[in-house]
Amino acid sequence: MEKTQREHPDDVADADPVPRGLRIGAAYTWRLLVIAAALAVVAAVARLLAEIVVPFLVGVILSALLVPLAALLQRHHWPKWLAILVTWIIALGVIGGLALLVTEQVLSQLPRL
């Protein structure tokens, strides 16, 4: 009759010498390093193409901010192209008005400077 013994994991010669917690930590670390490297590459490309990326992002932000007004006009049965056109005309008018206001303030205060 054979006697079977339970072997403790530390007694086994081919047991993994790296603790489980360390393996989990290493797995998360290499994933974080890959993500950091990808973000660094994206940042480097964005820096090289800043003349293209910055206006593109400004346009995306402006478009995202104007969606609610265009959606409101479309809910009031305006054609989609007309709602978008009117929304952009209003936005450009507001931006132009603010630029005019700032310019007038600077010009009026210029003699004091």
C-alpha positions in Angstrom: 0.0 0.0 0.0 1.4 3.3 -1.0 1.3 6.2 1.3 0.5 9.6 -0.3 1.8 12.7 1.4 0.6 16.2 0.9 3.5 18.3 -0.1 3.6 21.9 1.0 4.2 24.3 -1.9 7.5 25.5 -0.3 8.7 21.9 -0.3 8.3 21.4 -4.0 11.6 21.9 -5.9 10.0 23.4 -9.0 7.7 25.8 -7.3 7.6 29.4 -8.6 10.1 31.4 -6.6 8.3 34.7 -7.4 5.5 35.5 -5.0 2.0 36.0 -6.4 1.7 39.6 -5.3 5.0 40.5 -7.0 3.8 38.8 -10.3 0.5 40.8 -10.1 2.4 44.0 -9.4 4.8 43.4 -12.3 1.9 42.7 -14.6 0.2 46.0 -13.7 3.6 47.9 -14.0 4.4 46.8 -17.5 0.9 47.7 -18.6 1.2 51.1 -17.1 4.6 51.5 -18.8 3.1 50.6 -22.2 0.3 53.2 -21.6 2.8 55.8 -20.6 4.9 55.1 -23.6 1.9 55.4 -25.9 0.9 58.7 -24.3 4.5 60.0 -24.7 4.4 59.1 -28.4 1.0 60.8 -28.9 2.3 63.9 -27.1 5.4 64.0 -29.2 3.4 63.7 -32.4 1.0 66.4 -31.2 3.9 68.6 -30.4 5.4 68.1 -33.9 2.1 68.8 -35.5 1.0 71.6 -33.1 0.1 73.9 -36.0 -2.5 71.3 -37.1 -3.5 69.7 -33.8 -4.3 72.9 -31.9 -6.8 74.4 -34.4 -8.3 71.0 -34.9 -8.9 70.6 -31.2 -10.3 74.1 -30.9 -12.7 73.3 -33.8 -13.8 70.1 -32.1 -14.4 71.9 -28.8 -16.4 74.7 -30.5 -18.4 72.1 -32.4 -19.2 70.2 -29.3 -20.3 73.4 -27.5 -22.6 74.3 -30.4 -24.4 71.0 -30.6 -27.1 71.8 -28.1 -28.1 75.0 -30.0 -28.2 73.1 -33.3 -30.2 70.3 -31.7 -32.7 72.9 -30.3 -33.2 74.4 -33.7 -33.7 71.0 -35.3 -36.3 70.1 -32.7 -38.1 73.2 -33.8 -38.3 71.8 -37.3 -35.4 73.7 -38.8 -33.5 71.8 -41.6 -30.3 70.4 -40.2 -28.0 72.3 -42.6 -29.7 75.6 -41.7 -29.6 74.9 -38.0 -25.8 74.2 -38.2 -25.2 77.3 -40.4 -27.2 79.6 -38.1 -25.4 78.2 -35.0 -22.0 78.8 -36.5 -23.0 82.3 -37.6 -24.1 83.1 -34.1 -20.9 81.6 -32.6 -18.7 83.6 -34.9 -20.7 86.7 -34.2 -20.3 86.3 -30.5 -16.6 85.6 -30.8 -16.2 88.6 -33.1 -18.2 90.8 -30.7 -15.9 89.8 -27.8 -12.8 90.5 -29.9 -14.2 93.9 -30.8 -15.0 94.6 -27.1 -11.5 93.7 -26.0 -9.9 95.7 -28.8 -12.0 98.8 -27.9 -11.0 98.4 -24.2 -7.3 98.2 -25.0 -7.4 101.1 -27.5 -9.3 103.3 -25.0 -6.8 102.5 -22.2 -3.7 102.8 -24.5 -2.9 106.5 -23.6 -2.8 105.5 -19.9 -0.3 102.7 -20.6 
